[in-house]
Amino acid sequence: MDEHAHPSPVGIRRPSLVGIVNITADSFSDGNRFLSPTAALAHAHRLHSEGADVIELGPAASSPGAEKVTAAEEVRRLADVIDQLVADGIAVSVDSYRPATQRFAAARGATYLNDIQGFDDPARYEELADTGCRLVVMHSVQRHGPATKVRTDPTVVCRGIDEFLADRLAALEAAGIGRDRLVIDPGLGYFLGSSPEPSLRTLAGLERLKARFDVPVLVSPSRKSFLRTLTGSDVSGIGPATLAAELYAARSGADYIRTHDVAALRDALTVFEALESAKESGW
């Protein structure tokens, strides 16, 4: 399955849309709304019907101050939800850096494993190679669990993203994980620091990042702290800023966009493509 190739009539590659389902008590944007399997499944099916190519299940929050959740609790939260989605033929990604949770997800049919620590244990690479899952290798200034508030220099961050991804991709490939299974995520928001500048610089440099690594790129500006700081909006009012950042990412060639509001992004992309098509037709 190659979800990230959806050509428009004028050759623009529509990104795959990854719908976020937080099965958590304290996610910054929607904590406790989808903690029960019934609520999580209803939301996942709604996002899929709105155009999500992939449903990403997050069994623990990674925002600053989030509670620590054991692997056993992550598995408990995931079990009924992932089983039903896989049975329904829906591509599932699981967002967890815990090895036990990743093993569980792979065994239950997850298509993607998304690790905010970027798969930092080489001793597990042989095991990961055997899963067959696609791996979303995420960069973070903080690679030891939930994000913390740090201030960082944008130039240093961007250089660190390049160095980290180059080293990590080389190590994963050397362990026998095919490049066609790898997706990179430069990280945004608190994963890059508490000020907006590193995230803005990273998003603005997306085309360069794609050219540098020549693998699919996933980004997730949805409701992130850098947008809230930049606009002065709270989570409830951050939709327009999120959509602007997502459209910028799509125009810059993002292969996957991970979002809370699939319908809004789907419609915006449809209008964007229609306008591009009209422009190409010489109206």
Salt bridges, closest charged atoms under 4 A:
ASP2 OD1 - HIS4 ND1 2.58
ASP53 OD1 - HIS6 NE2 3.20
GLU56 OE2 - ARG258 NE 2.47
GLU73 OE2 - ARG76 NH2 2.75
GLU73 OE2 - ARG77 NE 2.93
GLU74 OE2 - ARG98 NE 3.94
ASP83 OD2 - ARG108 NH1 2.44
ASP88 OD2 - HIS45 NE2 2.75
ASP95 OD2 - ARG258 NH2 3.47
GLU127 OE2 - ARG103 NE 2.59
GLU127 OE1 - ARG124 NE 3.64
ASP162 OD2 - ARG208 NH1 2.97
GLU173 OE1 - ARG179 NH1 2.44
ASP255 OD2 - LYS210 NZ 3.01
ASP267 OD1 - ARG266 NE 2.94
GLU273 OE1 - ARG14 NH2 2.93
